[in-house]
Amino acid sequence: MTRERRGAIQVAAAAILWSSGGLAIKEVDLPPLAIVFHRAWIATIVLLVLLRPKRIRPTPTLAASVFVYAGMVITFVVATKWTTAANAIFLQDSGIVWVLLFSPLIARDAIRGRDVAAAAACLAGMTLFFVGRLSPHGMAGNGIALLSGAFYAVTVLLLRRQRGDASKWTAIFGNALGALCAAFFVPRPFSIPIGDFAILAFLGVVQIGCAYALFVKGLEAITAAEASIISLLEPVLNPIWVFLGIGEKPTPFAIVGAAIVLAAIAWRTLVTGSSPTGGVPTPD
C-alpha cells in the first residue's frame, strides 16, 4: 500500500468516525450541555495522549481559536439535540461559506470569482433547511447550527494564521474549555446511567479523539483538496446513521439543500485544486 493510499484511508476513517456523532448524541438521554461536558473532558485526555503536541507558544490568535473551537463543539451538540442531525451537520458545514468570504480579511487569502459562486450556491442551499414543517424548537436548533458554522469558520481562519502544532493545541484546549463552560450548567455531572456514559465515552475517545488523530496523520500524506473531498463522507453519512438508528428523516427541502451545499463544496475544491478550509482538521 502506498503512503498516499494509506493517508486517504486514514482520512476516510476519520470522516466515518466523525459521522457517528449525530446518532450517538441523539441516543444519549441527557441535556445537551451534559453531553458537551463528558464528551469534551474525555476528548481532552485522549487528544493529549494521541497527538502529543510539542511545547506550546501562547499567542492571542491561539487563545481566540481555542475560544471559538469551544463555541463550535458546544453549539453543535445543542443543535443536534434541537433539530435533525442532517440540519445540524449541513448547517455547521455551511461555515465554509464564511471561510470563503472572509479569508481575504483574516487569513489574507485572495478571493476569486469561483469562491463567490460557490458561496452563493451554498447560501441558496442553506435557506432550504428552514423550509418545511419545523417546530419553533427545531427552528431554534437550525439557528444554533448556523452559529456553530460561524464558530467553525472563525476556527479555520484563525488556524490558518498559525504555525506548528496550533491545530493540536486548539483542539485540546478547545475541548477543555468546552467542558469547563458546560460544567457550570450540569449540577450533578457524574450522576448518569452507565449506558449513557458508555456512549459519552465513545464520543470522547473514538468520535473525537481517534478520528482527529487519524485525520492529522492522513493529512501528512495527501493534499488538502483530497482530504476536503474525502471528508464529505461525514455530512453524507451522519444523517444516514441517524435514520437507520432512530428513523429520523430530514425534510425533502433539507435533502435538496444538502445536495446543493455538497455539490458546491466539491465543485469548488475540484476546480481550484485546494480545500476551502485549507485542510485544517476541526471536528465537531
Order of alpha helices (4+ residues) and beta strands (2+ residues): alpha-alpha-alpha-alpha-alpha-alpha-alpha-alpha-alpha-alpha-alpha-alpha-alpha-alpha
